[in-house]
Structures are given as structure tokens and as C-alpha cells.
């Protein structure tokens, strides 16, 4: 499944968020109103969170009632195991989540 123009924008946002702080992972989601939310993974001494849950939390805190799509960009060379339950919690099943490498090339598409 090739990303649509709108989905490709999510990948670009996820790449930019990851690169901005040199995080191992970036993510972006689009809500049902077309608004986008992007985040990078955060690791502090007292707190850590992966990029996808953070992007979803940002969407929820902004009033999103559902999601249309998501994207994760990772520097990992192996296929990361991603828990999509956070997507299902907000959007239900069947939401596409594009997995891409650090260059933005889509490696897989998972469904929530």
C-alpha cells in the first residue's frame, strides 16, 4: 500500500520530529478533521514515552475524537514491534499506520 499524498505528509512530519531532536523514533497522526499531530520519542531519567503514544496523546489533548491514519519513522534497522493499541483506543480498528525507515521509505503498513 503506497501512501496517499496526505499520508506521505504524515511520514514527513514524523521524520522531521525525529530528526529535530535526533530521537530514534518519530510519529504523526491525522485526526478525522484533517489536523495533524507529530511527536518524537522522549527518554528522560524519570520518564520515557514512545513517539506514537505521545502523538496520540497530543491529538486527544487537542480534542480529537478519532484518527484517520498514522505514521512511524524509526532509525532501527530491524522491524520494530509496535503496539497499536493506543490507535485502537481512540480510533478503533482498521486505521492504517505507515512504518518507514529514517529516509522516509515505507517498509510496512499495519492496521490498528
Secondary structure, 3 states (H helix, E strand, C coil): CCCCHHHHHHHHHHHHHHHHCCCCEEEEEEECCCCEEEEECEECCCCEECHHHHHHHHHHHCCCCCEEEEEEEECCCCCCCCCCHHHHHHHCCCCEEEEEECCCCEEEEEEC
